Amino acid sequence: MVGYHEFELRRIERLYGINIGGDFSEFLLKAGRCDGGVIGDDPLIIYRPTWSVRTHLLFQVNFFNGLQEIGAFEFINKPFVFSLEAETQYYFLQTRNPDDMQVYHYDENAESVQGTGLTLENYLIDILQRYPIGGVVCKGELLDF
């Protein structure tokens, strides 16, 4: 596993307009760049090697705009999507309060948003149980050098 350095988390905060703290900070510090073959890039989009920083930024902006379009204003608290399941199920954190580690779910098909009742840590445990460990090391990048 390969993570970011603390100073890089500050750069990510500025670039994406989010706050990073709590479990999210710990996760990015330990495994933000590379999962070591444990999880893979499906569903964690931060590990998608084909996504450039520009792609990540546009994805986050489009997600934010999508929440506005469906009137889900109570969920526009510096959201950051980190997981995309079945290409229509978005899992995100509201980072305005970096200690709020509840994972939220946006269903693109139903255009609905709700809390999952899971923390980031519990969501990661859940996907480890639901997705087979492929052993393929996935490495993504949220920053340009």
N, C-alpha and C positions, 0 to 999 in steps of 0.2 A: 504494500500500500504506500502511496505517496500523497502527501498533503501539501497545503500551502503554508507559507510562513506568515507570521502575525502581520507584518507590514503589507503582505499581499492581500490579506483580508480587508485591510483599510482601502486598498486600491479597488477591490471588488465592490466594496460598499459605495465608493464614489462613482464607479463606472455604471453600476446597475441601479443606483439610487435606493439602496436597501440598508438595513441595519443587520449586523451579524453578531450574534451572541449565543449564550447557552449551549445547548446540544448542537445547534447548527455550526457554531464556531468550532466546537470539538471535532465534529465530523469533518469539516473542511480542513482543519489542521492535520488530521490523521489520514484522511483518505479522499480529499477533495479532488485530486488530480488522477488518481489511479486506484482501482479497487483491489488490485493484486489477484484478480481472477475469481473473486468471491461472488460478486453480484452481476456485473456486466452492464452494458449500455441499454439493456431492455429490462427494466423500465427507467433506470436513472439516466436522464438525458445529459447530465453534466459529464458523463463518460463517453459521449458519442464522438468518436475521433473524426468523423466527417464534418462535424459542426465547427465552424470558425467562431471566433469571438463575435463577429458581426451577426452570424446566424443566431447565436445565443441572445444577443441584445434585441434583435428584431422579434424573436420568439416571445421574449418577456414583454416587449411593448405591445405586440399583437394580443397577448393574453390580457394585459391591463385594459386595452381598448375593448376587448370582448366582454369583460366584466362590466364595463360602463354601458355597453350597448344593451345588455340584458337587465340593466338596472340593479346590479348586485353591488351597490355602493358601500354597503357595510363590510365588504370584503376587500376594498381597495385601500389597504393599509400597508403599503410598500410590499405587495405580494412578490414572491419569488417561486416560480415553478421549478421543481427539481426532479419530478418524475412524471412520465407520460405512459400510461398503460393503454394498450389497444388503440393508440393514436387518437383517442377521443376522451380519455379519462385523465384529467390533469390533477396532480397532487402538488399542493403549494403551502408555503408558510406565509403568514402575515408578519412581516419583519419590523413593523413600526415599533412594537414592543419585543425586543430581541430575546426576552425571557419567556415569551409565549411560544412554546414549541408544539402547539397543536397543529396537526396536519389537516388541511382543508381539501375538499374534493369538488372539482367542477366537472360536471358531466356535459360534454359538448352536445350530445344528442338531445338531452332533455332540457338543456340550458338552465341547469340548476346548480346551486352551490350549497354545500353543507359541511359542517365539521365532521371529521371522522371519529372523534373521540380518542384518537391515537396521538401520542407524542411522536416526534421525529424518530427517536430511538425505537419505539414500538412499531412504527411503520417499517423501518428498516428490517427489524426482526420478522415482521409479517411477510415482506417480499422475499426474504431469504427462505422462508418456509414454502412460499407459493411458486417460486421460480427455481428451476433446477440449476444447480451449480455447474456451469459449463467449463470452468477452468480457463476460459479465455480472458486474458488480461486486457482490460479496456482502459484507455487513457484519454482524457479529455482536457480541455483548457478553457478557463473562463477569462483569461487575461492575455493580452498581447505583450510581448517583451520589448 
